[in-house]
Amino acid sequence: MDIVKLSTLGPGESGVITALHAEDELYHRLAAMGFRIGKRVQVIRLGRFSGPLHLRIGTTDLMLRRNDAYKIDVTAG
């Protein structure tokens, strides 16, 4: 399985989080929303014009900016 950035996944694709490359403040905010290593995340849809990603982690749906999603590594598949 390849490691890719979360921001590169398309609608319907999912992956398992392998790393968070964020400064402390963002790291804690992402962890509070459920972004933890080993968790599966699914892309529901993409915002237009480089807008936010609509994601699902477990039963939680949330929106995440693309530049924040770029800091999250996942194994695609």
mmCIF file of the N, C-alpha and C atoms, coordinates in Angstrom:
data_MODEL
# 
_entry.id   MODEL 
# 
loop_
_atom_site.group_PDB 
_atom_site.id 
_atom_site.type_symbol 
_atom_site.label_atom_id 
_atom_site.label_alt_id 
_atom_site.label_comp_id 
_atom_site.label_asym_id 
_atom_site.label_entity_id 
_atom_site.label_seq_id 
_atom_site.pdbx_PDB_ins_code 
_atom_site.Cartn_x 
_atom_site.Cartn_y 
_atom_site.Cartn_z 
_atom_site.occupancy 
_atom_site.B_iso_or_equiv 
_atom_site.pdbx_formal_charge 
_atom_site.auth_seq_id 
_atom_site.auth_comp_id 
_atom_site.auth_asym_id 
_atom_site.auth_atom_id 
_atom_site.pdbx_PDB_model_num 
ATOM 1   N N  . MET A 1 1  ? 0.834   -1.185 0.000  1.00 0.00 ? 1  MET A N  1 
ATOM 2   C CA . MET A 1 1  ? 0.000   0.000  0.000  1.00 0.00 ? 1  MET A CA 1 
ATOM 3   C C  . MET A 1 1  ? 0.878   1.249  0.000  1.00 0.00 ? 1  MET A C  1 
ATOM 4   N N  . ASP A 1 2  ? 0.457   2.211  -0.761 1.00 0.00 ? 2  ASP A N  1 
ATOM 5   C CA . ASP A 1 2  ? 1.211   3.458  -0.882 1.00 0.00 ? 2  ASP A CA 1 
ATOM 6   C C  . ASP A 1 2  ? 0.783   4.457  0.176  1.00 0.00 ? 2  ASP A C  1 
ATOM 7   N N  . ILE A 1 3  ? 1.744   5.224  0.657  1.00 0.00 ? 3  ILE A N  1 
ATOM 8   C CA . ILE A 1 3  ? 1.440   6.307  1.585  1.00 0.00 ? 3  ILE A CA 1 
ATOM 9   C C  . ILE A 1 3  ? 1.267   7.573  0.760  1.00 0.00 ? 3  ILE A C  1 
ATOM 10  N N  . VAL A 1 4  ? 0.109   8.224  0.924  1.00 0.00 ? 4  VAL A N  1 
ATOM 11  C CA . VAL A 1 4  ? -0.218  9.443  0.192  1.00 0.00 ? 4  VAL A CA 1 
ATOM 12  C C  . VAL A 1 4  ? -0.739  10.489 1.172  1.00 0.00 ? 4  VAL A C  1 
ATOM 13  N N  . LYS A 1 5  ? -0.883  11.697 0.703  1.00 0.00 ? 5  LYS A N  1 
ATOM 14  C CA . LYS A 1 5  ? -1.470  12.774 1.502  1.00 0.00 ? 5  LYS A CA 1 
ATOM 15  C C  . LYS A 1 5  ? -2.993  12.637 1.464  1.00 0.00 ? 5  LYS A C  1 
ATOM 16  N N  . LEU A 1 6  ? -3.633  12.915 2.581  1.00 0.00 ? 6  LEU A N  1 
ATOM 17  C CA . LEU A 1 6  ? -5.092  12.833 2.644  1.00 0.00 ? 6  LEU A CA 1 
ATOM 18  C C  . LEU A 1 6  ? -5.741  13.735 1.606  1.00 0.00 ? 6  LEU A C  1 
ATOM 19  N N  . SER A 1 7  ? -5.123  14.872 1.330  1.00 0.00 ? 7  SER A N  1 
ATOM 20  C CA . SER A 1 7  ? -5.691  15.830 0.380  1.00 0.00 ? 7  SER A CA 1 
ATOM 21  C C  . SER A 1 7  ? -5.726  15.308 -1.054 1.00 0.00 ? 7  SER A C  1 
ATOM 22  N N  . THR A 1 8  ? -5.000  14.216 -1.357 1.00 0.00 ? 8  THR A N  1 
ATOM 23  C CA . THR A 1 8  ? -4.978  13.685 -2.727 1.00 0.00 ? 8  THR A CA 1 
ATOM 24  C C  . THR A 1 8  ? -6.056  12.633 -2.976 1.00 0.00 ? 8  THR A C  1 
ATOM 25  N N  . LEU A 1 9  ? -6.739  12.178 -1.922 1.00 0.00 ? 9  LEU A N  1 
ATOM 26  C CA . LEU A 1 9  ? -7.791  11.179 -2.103 1.00 0.00 ? 9  LEU A CA 1 
ATOM 27  C C  . LEU A 1 9  ? -9.023  11.823 -2.713 1.00 0.00 ? 9  LEU A C  1 
ATOM 28  N N  . GLY A 1 10 ? -9.766  11.031 -3.495 1.00 0.00 ? 10 GLY A N  1 
ATOM 29  C CA . GLY A 1 10 ? -10.982 11.516 -4.115 1.00 0.00 ? 10 GLY A CA 1 
ATOM 30  C C  . GLY A 1 10 ? -12.215 11.020 -3.384 1.00 0.00 ? 10 GLY A C  1 
ATOM 31  N N  . PRO A 1 11 ? -13.393 11.505 -3.793 1.00 0.00 ? 11 PRO A N  1 
ATOM 32  C CA . PRO A 1 11 ? -14.644 11.086 -3.161 1.00 0.00 ? 11 PRO A CA 1 
ATOM 33  C C  . PRO A 1 11 ? -14.817 9.566  -3.207 1.00 0.00 ? 11 PRO A C  1 
ATOM 34  N N  . GLY A 1 12 ? -15.182 8.990  -2.070 1.00 0.00 ? 12 GLY A N  1 
ATOM 35  C CA . GLY A 1 12 ? -15.379 7.552  -1.975 1.00 0.00 ? 12 GLY A CA 1 
ATOM 36  C C  . GLY A 1 12 ? -14.128 6.784  -1.594 1.00 0.00 ? 12 GLY A C  1 
ATOM 37  N N  . GLU A 1 13 ? -12.966 7.422  -1.675 1.00 0.00 ? 13 GLU A N  1 
ATOM 38  C CA . GLU A 1 13 ? -11.717 6.754  -1.313 1.00 0.00 ? 13 GLU A CA 1 
ATOM 39  C C  . GLU A 1 13 ? -11.474 6.879  0.187  1.00 0.00 ? 13 GLU A C  1 
ATOM 40  N N  . SER A 1 14 ? -10.740 5.916  0.714  1.00 0.00 ? 14 SER A N  1 
ATOM 41  C CA . SER A 1 14 ? -10.440 5.950  2.146  1.00 0.00 ? 14 SER A CA 1 
ATOM 42  C C  . SER A 1 14 ? -9.006  5.492  2.374  1.00 0.00 ? 14 SER A C  1 
ATOM 43  N N  . GLY A 1 15 ? -8.552  5.699  3.600  1.00 0.00 ? 15 GLY A N  1 
ATOM 44  C CA . GLY A 1 15 ? -7.210  5.294  3.969  1.00 0.00 ? 15 GLY A CA 1 
ATOM 45  C C  . GLY A 1 15 ? -7.074  5.276  5.473  1.00 0.00 ? 15 GLY A C  1 
ATOM 46  N N  . VAL A 1 16 ? -5.965  4.701  5.927  1.00 0.00 ? 16 VAL A N  1 
ATOM 47  C CA . VAL A 1 16 ? -5.666  4.634  7.352  1.00 0.00 ? 16 VAL A CA 1 
ATOM 48  C C  . VAL A 1 16 ? -4.580  5.655  7.652  1.00 0.00 ? 16 VAL A C  1 
ATOM 49  N N  . ILE A 1 17 ? -4.791  6.460  8.670  1.00 0.00 ? 17 ILE A N  1 
ATOM 50  C CA . ILE A 1 17 ? -3.843  7.517  9.020  1.00 0.00 ? 17 ILE A CA 1 
ATOM 51  C C  . ILE A 1 17 ? -2.538  6.897  9.516  1.00 0.00 ? 17 ILE A C  1 
ATOM 52  N N  . THR A 1 18 ? -1.425  7.331  8.913  1.00 0.00 ? 18 THR A N  1 
ATOM 53  C CA . THR A 1 18 ? -0.115  6.816  9.307  1.00 0.00 ? 18 THR A CA 1 
ATOM 54  C C  . THR A 1 18 ? 0.743   7.876  9.987  1.00 0.00 ? 18 THR A C  1 
ATOM 55  N N  . ALA A 1 19 ? 0.486   9.160  9.720  1.00 0.00 ? 19 ALA A N  1 
ATOM 56  C CA . ALA A 1 19 ? 1.290   10.221 10.333 1.00 0.00 ? 19 ALA A CA 1 
ATOM 57  C C  . ALA A 1 19 ? 0.567   11.551 10.252 1.00 0.00 ? 19 ALA A C  1 
ATOM 58  N N  . LEU A 1 20 ? 0.808   12.396 11.254 1.00 0.00 ? 20 LEU A N  1 
ATOM 59  C CA . LEU A 1 20 ? 0.311   13.776 11.278 1.00 0.00 ? 20 LEU A CA 1 
ATOM 60  C C  . LEU A 1 20 ? 1.532   14.692 11.322 1.00 0.00 ? 20 LEU A C  1 
ATOM 61  N N  . HIS A 1 21 ? 1.720   15.499 10.277 1.00 0.00 ? 21 HIS A N  1 
ATOM 62  C CA . HIS A 1 21 ? 2.865   16.410 10.196 1.00 0.00 ? 21 HIS A CA 1 
ATOM 63  C C  . HIS A 1 21 ? 2.385   17.830 10.462 1.00 0.00 ? 21 HIS A C  1 
ATOM 64  N N  . ALA A 1 22 ? 2.022   18.111 11.708 1.00 0.00 ? 22 ALA A N  1 
ATOM 65  C CA . ALA A 1 22 ? 1.453   19.414 12.044 1.00 0.00 ? 22 ALA A CA 1 
ATOM 66  C C  . ALA A 1 22 ? 2.133   19.991 13.278 1.00 0.00 ? 22 ALA A C  1 
ATOM 67  N N  . GLU A 1 23 ? 2.108   21.316 13.355 1.00 0.00 ? 23 GLU A N  1 
ATOM 68  C CA . GLU A 1 23 ? 2.621   21.976 14.546 1.00 0.00 ? 23 GLU A CA 1 
ATOM 69  C C  . GLU A 1 23 ? 1.714   21.632 15.731 1.00 0.00 ? 23 GLU A C  1 
ATOM 70  N N  . ASP A 1 24 ? 2.189   21.876 16.941 1.00 0.00 ? 24 ASP A N  1 
ATOM 71  C CA . ASP A 1 24 ? 1.491   21.426 18.154 1.00 0.00 ? 24 ASP A CA 1 
ATOM 72  C C  . ASP A 1 24 ? 0.020   21.820 18.200 1.00 0.00 ? 24 ASP A C  1 
ATOM 73  N N  . GLU A 1 25 ? -0.283  23.086 17.924 1.00 0.00 ? 25 GLU A N  1 
ATOM 74  C CA . GLU A 1 25 ? -1.666  23.555 18.026 1.00 0.00 ? 25 GLU A CA 1 
ATOM 75  C C  . GLU A 1 25 ? -2.581  22.794 17.078 1.00 0.00 ? 25 GLU A C  1 
ATOM 76  N N  . LEU A 1 26 ? -2.168  22.673 15.816 1.00 0.00 ? 26 LEU A N  1 
ATOM 77  C CA . LEU A 1 26 ? -2.977  21.947 14.838 1.00 0.00 ? 26 LEU A CA 1 
ATOM 78  C C  . LEU A 1 26 ? -3.034  20.461 15.178 1.00 0.00 ? 26 LEU A C  1 
ATOM 79  N N  . TYR A 1 27 ? -1.921  19.902 15.626 1.00 0.00 ? 27 TYR A N  1 
ATOM 80  C CA . TYR A 1 27 ? -1.881  18.487 16.000 1.00 0.00 ? 27 TYR A CA 1 
ATOM 81  C C  . TYR A 1 27 ? -2.938  18.184 17.072 1.00 0.00 ? 27 TYR A C  1 
ATOM 82  N N  . HIS A 1 28 ? -3.022  19.026 18.089 1.00 0.00 ? 28 HIS A N  1 
ATOM 83  C CA . HIS A 1 28 ? -3.993  18.806 19.166 1.00 0.00 ? 28 HIS A CA 1 
ATOM 84  C C  . HIS A 1 28 ? -5.428  18.995 18.681 1.00 0.00 ? 28 HIS A C  1 
ATOM 85  N N  . ARG A 1 29 ? -5.632  19.953 17.773 1.00 0.00 ? 29 ARG A N  1 
ATOM 86  C CA . ARG A 1 29 ? -6.977  20.171 17.221 1.00 0.00 ? 29 ARG A CA 1 
ATOM 87  C C  . ARG A 1 29 ? -7.405  18.965 16.388 1.00 0.00 ? 29 ARG A C  1 
ATOM 88  N N  . LEU A 1 30 ? -6.491  18.454 15.563 1.00 0.00 ? 30 LEU A N  1 
ATOM 89  C CA . LEU A 1 30 ? -6.806  17.276 14.751 1.00 0.00 ? 30 LEU A CA 1 
ATOM 90  C C  . LEU A 1 30 ? -7.078  16.055 15.640 1.00 0.00 ? 30 LEU A C  1 
ATOM 91  N N  . ALA A 1 31 ? -6.268  15.867 16.668 1.00 0.00 ? 31 ALA A N  1 
ATOM 92  C CA . ALA A 1 31 ? -6.470  14.733 17.585 1.00 0.00 ? 31 ALA A CA 1 
ATOM 93  C C  . ALA A 1 31 ? -7.819  14.832 18.277 1.00 0.00 ? 31 ALA A C  1 
ATOM 94  N N  . ALA A 1 32 ? -8.227  16.034 18.653 1.00 0.00 ? 32 ALA A N  1 
ATOM 95  C CA . ALA A 1 32 ? -9.521  16.222 19.308 1.00 0.00 ? 32 ALA A CA 1 
ATOM 96  C C  . ALA A 1 32 ? -10.679 15.894 18.367 1.00 0.00 ? 32 ALA A C  1 
ATOM 97  N N  . MET A 1 33 ? -10.470 16.067 17.060 1.00 0.00 ? 33 MET A N  1 
ATOM 98  C CA . MET A 1 33 ? -11.517 15.749 16.085 1.00 0.00 ? 33 MET A CA 1 
ATOM 99  C C  . MET A 1 33 ? -11.516 14.267 15.709 1.00 0.00 ? 33 MET A C  1 
ATOM 100 N N  . GLY A 1 34 ? -10.532 13.506 16.182 1.00 0.00 ? 34 GLY A N  1 
ATOM 101 C CA . GLY A 1 34 ? -10.503 12.080 15.902 1.00 0.00 ? 34 GLY A CA 1 
ATOM 102 C C  . GLY A 1 34 ? -9.419  11.619 14.953 1.00 0.00 ? 34 GLY A C  1 
ATOM 103 N N  . PHE A 1 35 ? -8.583  12.544 14.477 1.00 0.00 ? 35 PHE A N  1 
ATOM 104 C CA . PHE A 1 35 ? -7.484  12.176 13.580 1.00 0.00 ? 35 PHE A CA 1 
ATOM 105 C C  . PHE A 1 35 ? -6.350  11.599 14.411 1.00 0.00 ? 35 PHE A C  1 
ATOM 106 N N  . ARG A 1 36 ? -6.295  10.276 14.455 1.00 0.00 ? 36 ARG A N  1 
ATOM 107 C CA . ARG A 1 36 ? -5.250  9.582  15.212 1.00 0.00 ? 36 ARG A CA 1 
ATOM 108 C C  . ARG A 1 36 ? -4.655  8.493  14.331 1.00 0.00 ? 36 ARG A C  1 
ATOM 109 N N  . ILE A 1 37 ? -3.397  8.206  14.556 1.00 0.00 ? 37 ILE A N  1 
ATOM 110 C CA . ILE A 1 37 ? -2.717  7.176  13.777 1.00 0.00 ? 37 ILE A CA 1 
ATOM 111 C C  . ILE A 1 37 ? -3.453  5.845  13.959 1.00 0.00 ? 37 ILE A C  1 
ATOM 112 N N  . GLY A 1 38 ? -3.699  5.174  12.840 1.00 0.00 ? 38 GLY A N  1 
ATOM 113 C CA . GLY A 1 38 ? -4.400  3.895  12.860 1.00 0.00 ? 38 GLY A CA 1 
ATOM 114 C C  . GLY A 1 38 ? -5.890  3.996  12.584 1.00 0.00 ? 38 GLY A C  1 
ATOM 115 N N  . LYS A 1 39 ? -6.452  5.221  12.568 1.00 0.00 ? 39 LYS A N  1 
ATOM 116 C CA . LYS A 1 39 ? -7.877  5.402  12.312 1.00 0.00 ? 39 LYS A CA 1 
ATOM 117 C C  . LYS A 1 39 ? -8.128  5.465  10.815 1.00 0.00 ? 39 LYS A C  1 
ATOM 118 N N  . ARG A 1 40 ? -9.247  4.888  10.370 1.00 0.00 ? 40 ARG A N  1 
ATOM 119 C CA . ARG A 1 40 ? -9.631  4.944  8.958  1.00 0.00 ? 40 ARG A CA 1 
ATOM 120 C C  . ARG A 1 40 ? -10.415 6.224  8.708  1.00 0.00 ? 40 ARG A C  1 
ATOM 121 N N  . VAL A 1 41 ? -10.065 6.906  7.620  1.00 0.00 ? 41 VAL A N  1 
ATOM 122 C CA . VAL A 1 41 ? -10.751 8.126  7.224  1.00 0.00 ? 41 VAL A CA 1 
ATOM 123 C C  . VAL A 1 41 ? -11.234 7.966  5.783  1.00 0.00 ? 41 VAL A C  1 
ATOM 124 N N  . GLN A 1 42 ? -12.463 8.420  5.528  1.00 0.00 ? 42 GLN A N  1 
ATOM 125 C CA . GLN A 1 42 ? -13.055 8.304  4.198  1.00 0.00 ? 42 GLN A CA 1 
ATOM 126 C C  . GLN A 1 42 ? -13.412 9.694  3.688  1.00 0.00 ? 42 GLN A C  1 
ATOM 127 N N  . VAL A 1 43 ? -13.124 9.946  2.411  1.00 0.00 ? 43 VAL A N  1 
ATOM 128 C CA . VAL A 1 43 ? -13.492 11.209 1.782  1.00 0.00 ? 43 VAL A CA 1 
ATOM 129 C C  . VAL A 1 43 ? -14.910 11.059 1.235  1.00 0.00 ? 43 VAL A C  1 
ATOM 130 N N  . ILE A 1 44 ? -15.812 11.907 1.701  1.00 0.00 ? 44 ILE A N  1 
ATOM 131 C CA . ILE A 1 44 ? -17.199 11.883 1.234  1.00 0.00 ? 44 ILE A CA 1 
ATOM 132 C C  . ILE A 1 44 ? -17.340 12.735 -0.018 1.00 0.00 ? 44 ILE A C  1 
ATOM 133 N N  . ARG A 1 45 ? -16.842 13.966 0.048  1.00 0.00 ? 45 ARG A N  1 
ATOM 134 C CA . ARG A 1 45 ? -16.870 14.844 -1.129 1.00 0.00 ? 45 ARG A CA 1 
ATOM 135 C C  . ARG A 1 45 ? -15.832 15.934 -0.984 1.00 0.00 ? 45 ARG A C  1 
ATOM 136 N N  . LEU A 1 46 ? -15.556 16.598 -2.102 1.00 0.00 ? 46 LEU A N  1 
ATOM 137 C CA . LEU A 1 46 ? -14.563 17.672 -2.136 1.00 0.00 ? 46 LEU A CA 1 
ATOM 138 C C  . LEU A 1 46 ? -15.272 18.995 -2.377 1.00 0.00 ? 46 LEU A C  1 
ATOM 139 N N  . GLY A 1 47 ? -14.839 20.025 -1.663 1.00 0.00 ? 47 GLY A N  1 
ATOM 140 C CA . GLY A 1 47 ? -15.390 21.352 -1.895 1.00 0.00 ? 47 GLY A CA 1 
ATOM 141 C C  . GLY A 1 47 ? -14.908 21.895 -3.234 1.00 0.00 ? 47 GLY A C  1 
ATOM 142 N N  . ARG A 1 48 ? -15.711 22.743 -3.832 1.00 0.00 ? 48 ARG A N  1 
ATOM 143 C CA . ARG A 1 48 ? -15.340 23.339 -5.120 1.00 0.00 ? 48 ARG A CA 1 
ATOM 144 C C  . ARG A 1 48 ? -14.231 24.367 -4.941 1.00 0.00 ? 48 ARG A C  1 
ATOM 145 N N  . PHE A 1 49 ? -13.496 24.587 -5.994 1.00 0.00 ? 49 PHE A N  1 
ATOM 146 C CA . PHE A 1 49 ? -12.462 25.621 -6.035 1.00 0.00 ? 49 PHE A CA 1 
ATOM 147 C C  . PHE A 1 49 ? -11.473 25.474 -4.878 1.00 0.00 ? 49 PHE A C  1 
ATOM 148 N N  . SER A 1 50 ? -10.954 24.279 -4.711 1.00 0.00 ? 50 SER A N  1 
ATOM 149 C CA . SER A 1 50 ? -9.990  23.977 -3.644 1.00 0.00 ? 50 SER A CA 1 
ATOM 150 C C  . SER A 1 50 ? -10.568 24.227 -2.254 1.00 0.00 ? 50 SER A C  1 
ATOM 151 N N  . GLY A 1 51 ? -11.851 23.986 -2.124 1.00 0.00 ? 51 GLY A N  1 
ATOM 152 C CA . GLY A 1 51 ? -12.531 24.138 -0.836 1.00 0.00 ? 51 GLY A CA 1 
ATOM 153 C C  . GLY A 1 51 ? -12.216 22.977 0.088  1.00 0.00 ? 51 GLY A C  1 
ATOM 154 N N  . PRO A 1 52 ? -12.895 22.934 1.234  1.00 0.00 ? 52 PRO A N  1 
ATOM 155 C CA . PRO A 1 52 ? -12.598 21.906 2.239  1.00 0.00 ? 52 PRO A CA 1 
ATOM 156 C C  . PRO A 1 52 ? -13.044 20.506 1.808  1.00 0.00 ? 52 PRO A C  1 
ATOM 157 N N  . LEU A 1 53 ? -12.489 19.511 2.493  1.00 0.00 ? 53 LEU A N  1 
ATOM 158 C CA . LEU A 1 53 ? -12.868 18.118 2.263  1.00 0.00 ? 53 LEU A CA 1 
ATOM 159 C C  . LEU A 1 53 ? -13.917 17.720 3.300  1.00 0.00 ? 53 LEU A C  1 
ATOM 160 N N  . HIS A 1 54 ? -14.951 17.041 2.838  1.00 0.00 ? 54 HIS A N  1 
ATOM 161 C CA . HIS A 1 54 ? -15.954 16.465 3.739  1.00 0.00 ? 54 HIS A CA 1 
ATOM 162 C C  . HIS A 1 54 ? -15.479 15.043 4.029  1.00 0.00 ? 54 HIS A C  1 
ATOM 163 N N  . LEU A 1 55 ? -15.147 14.774 5.298  1.00 0.00 ? 55 LEU A N  1 
ATOM 164 C CA . LEU A 1 55 ? -14.544 13.503 5.696  1.00 0.00 ? 55 LEU A CA 1 
ATOM 165 C C  . LEU A 1 55 ? -15.410 12.763 6.702  1.00 0.00 ? 55 LEU A C  1 
ATOM 166 N N  . ARG A 1 56 ? -15.204 11.465 6.789  1.00 0.00 ? 56 ARG A N  1 
ATOM 167 C CA . ARG A 1 56 ? -15.864 10.639 7.803  1.00 0.00 ? 56 ARG A CA 1 
ATOM 168 C C  . ARG A 1 56 ? -14.805 9.806  8.515  1.00 0.00 ? 56 ARG A C  1 
ATOM 169 N N  . ILE A 1 57 ? -14.793 9.922  9.848  1.00 0.00 ? 57 ILE A N  1 
ATOM 170 C CA . ILE A 1 57 ? -13.950 9.083  10.695 1.00 0.00 ? 57 ILE A CA 1 
ATOM 171 C C  . ILE A 1 57 ? -14.888 8.348  11.629 1.00 0.00 ? 57 ILE A C  1 
ATOM 172 N N  . GLY A 1 58 ? -14.993 7.042  11.452 1.00 0.00 ? 58 GLY A N  1 
ATOM 173 C CA . GLY A 1 58 ? -15.965 6.271  12.226 1.00 0.00 ? 58 GLY A CA 1 
ATOM 174 C C  . GLY A 1 58 ? -17.361 6.726  11.857 1.00 0.00 ? 58 GLY A C  1 
ATOM 175 N N  . THR A 1 59 ? -18.115 7.238  12.827 1.00 0.00 ? 59 THR A N  1 
ATOM 176 C CA . THR A 1 59 ? -19.468 7.730  12.561 1.00 0.00 ? 59 THR A CA 1 
ATOM 177 C C  . THR A 1 59 ? -19.526 9.253  12.562 1.00 0.00 ? 59 THR A C  1 
ATOM 178 N N  . THR A 1 60 ? -18.368 9.905  12.609 1.00 0.00 ? 60 THR A N  1 
ATOM 179 C CA . THR A 1 60 ? -18.307 11.366 12.673 1.00 0.00 ? 60 THR A CA 1 
ATOM 180 C C  . THR A 1 60 ? -17.981 11.957 11.312 1.00 0.00 ? 60 THR A C  1 
ATOM 181 N N  . ASP A 1 61 ? -18.806 12.896 10.860 1.00 0.00 ? 61 ASP A N  1 
ATOM 182 C CA . ASP A 1 61 ? -18.551 13.640 9.633  1.00 0.00 ? 61 ASP A CA 1 
ATOM 183 C C  . ASP A 1 61 ? -17.992 15.000 10.005 1.00 0.00 ? 61 ASP A C  1 
ATOM 184 N N  . LEU A 1 62 ? -16.995 15.447 9.250  1.00 0.00 ? 62 LEU A N  1 
ATOM 185 C CA . LEU A 1 62 ? -16.423 16.769 9.509  1.00 0.00 ? 62 LEU A CA 1 
ATOM 186 C C  . LEU A 1 62 ? -15.833 17.343 8.246  1.00 0.00 ? 62 LEU A C  1 
ATOM 187 N N  . MET A 1 63 ? -15.555 18.636 8.300  1.00 0.00 ? 63 MET A N  1 
ATOM 188 C CA . MET A 1 63 ? -14.936 19.336 7.180  1.00 0.00 ? 63 MET A CA 1 
ATOM 189 C C  . MET A 1 63 ? -13.519 19.713 7.590  1.00 0.00 ? 63 MET A C  1 
ATOM 190 N N  . LEU A 1 64 ? -12.587 19.617 6.638  1.00 0.00 ? 64 LEU A N  1 
ATOM 191 C CA . LEU A 1 64 ? -11.190 19.932 6.922  1.00 0.00 ? 64 LEU A CA 1 
ATOM 192 C C  . LEU A 1 64 ? -10.609 20.691 5.736  1.00 0.00 ? 64 LEU A C  1 
ATOM 193 N N  . ARG A 1 65 ? -9.886  21.771 6.025  1.00 0.00 ? 65 ARG A N  1 
ATOM 194 C CA . ARG A 1 65 ? -9.246  22.541 4.959  1.00 0.00 ? 65 ARG A CA 1 
ATOM 195 C C  . ARG A 1 65 ? -8.223  21.673 4.238  1.00 0.00 ? 65 ARG A C  1 
ATOM 196 N N  . ARG A 1 66 ? -8.071  21.921 2.947  1.00 0.00 ? 66 ARG A N  1 
ATOM 197 C CA . ARG A 1 66 ? -7.131  21.127 2.148  1.00 0.00 ? 66 ARG A CA 1 
ATOM 198 C C  . ARG A 1 66 ? -5.700  21.267 2.635  1.00 0.00 ? 66 ARG A C  1 
ATOM 199 N N  . ASN A 1 67 ? -5.294  22.470 3.048  1.00 0.00 ? 67 ASN A N  1 
ATOM 200 C CA . ASN A 1 67 ? -3.908  22.624 3.491  1.00 0.00 ? 67 ASN A CA 1 
ATOM 201 C C  . ASN A 1 67 ? -3.668  21.873 4.798  1.00 0.00 ? 67 ASN A C  1 
ATOM 202 N N  . ASP A 1 68 ? -4.695  21.682 5.625  1.00 0.00 ? 68 ASP A N  1 
ATOM 203 C CA . ASP A 1 68 ? -4.560  20.853 6.819  1.00 0.00 ? 68 ASP A CA 1 
ATOM 204 C C  . ASP A 1 68 ? -4.549  19.370 6.436  1.00 0.00 ? 68 ASP A C  1 
ATOM 205 N N  . ALA A 1 69 ? -5.365  18.989 5.460  1.00 0.00 ? 69 ALA A N  1 
ATOM 206 C CA . ALA A 1 69 ? -5.412  17.600 4.995  1.00 0.00 ? 69 ALA A CA 1 
ATOM 207 C C  . ALA A 1 69 ? -4.087  17.189 4.356  1.00 0.00 ? 69 ALA A C  1 
ATOM 208 N N  . TYR A 1 70 ? -3.363  18.158 3.790  1.00 0.00 ? 70 TYR A N  1 
ATOM 209 C CA . TYR A 1 70 ? -2.070  17.873 3.175  1.00 0.00 ? 70 TYR A CA 1 
ATOM 210 C C  . TYR A 1 70 ? -1.039  17.431 4.214  1.00 0.00 ? 70 TYR A C  1 
ATOM 211 N N  . LYS A 1 71 ? -1.263  17.769 5.471  1.00 0.00 ? 71 LYS A N  1 
ATOM 212 C CA . LYS A 1 71 ? -0.317  17.431 6.538  1.00 0.00 ? 71 LYS A CA 1 
ATOM 213 C C  . LYS A 1 71 ? -0.585  16.063 7.154  1.00 0.00 ? 71 LYS A C  1 
ATOM 214 N N  . ILE A 1 72 ? -1.536  15.332 6.580  1.00 0.00 ? 72 ILE A N  1 
ATOM 215 C CA . ILE A 1 72 ? -1.899  14.009 7.108  1.00 0.00 ? 72 ILE A CA 1 
ATOM 216 C C  . ILE A 1 72 ? -1.546  12.952 6.070  1.00 0.00 ? 72 ILE A C  1 
ATOM 217 N N  . ASP A 1 73 ? -0.712  11.979 6.467  1.00 0.00 ? 73 ASP A N  1 
ATOM 218 C CA . ASP A 1 73 ? -0.345  10.857 5.593  1.00 0.00 ? 73 ASP A CA 1 
ATOM 219 C C  . ASP A 1 73 ? -1.305  9.703  5.858  1.00 0.00 ? 73 ASP A C  1 
ATOM 220 N N  . VAL A 1 74 ? -1.740  9.047  4.779  1.00 0.00 ? 74 VAL A N  1 
ATOM 221 C CA . VAL A 1 74 ? -2.600  7.875  4.901  1.00 0.00 ? 74 VAL A CA 1 
ATOM 222 C C  . VAL A 1 74 ? -2.100  6.776  3.959  1.00 0.00 ? 74 VAL A C  1 
ATOM 223 N N  . THR A 1 75 ? -2.427  5.530  4.294  1.00 0.00 ? 75 THR A N  1 
ATOM 224 C CA . THR A 1 75 ? -2.213  4.432  3.347  1.00 0.00 ? 75 THR A CA 1 
ATOM 225 C C  . THR A 1 75 ? -3.502  4.285  2.568  1.00 0.00 ? 75 THR A C  1 
ATOM 226 N N  . ALA A 1 76 ? -3.436  4.502  1.276  1.00 0.00 ? 76 ALA A N  1 
ATOM 227 C CA . ALA A 1 76 ? -4.627  4.438  0.436  1.00 0.00 ? 76 ALA A CA 1 
ATOM 228 C C  . ALA A 1 76 ? -5.127  3.009  0.315  1.00 0.00 ? 76 ALA A C  1 
ATOM 229 N N  . GLY A 1 77 ? -6.454  2.887  0.286  1.00 0.00 ? 77 GLY A N  1 
ATOM 230 C CA . GLY A 1 77 ? -7.030  1.573  0.082  1.00 0.00 ? 77 GLY A CA 1 
ATOM 231 C C  . GLY A 1 77 ? -7.884  1.078  1.195  1.00 0.00 ? 77 GLY A C  1 
# 
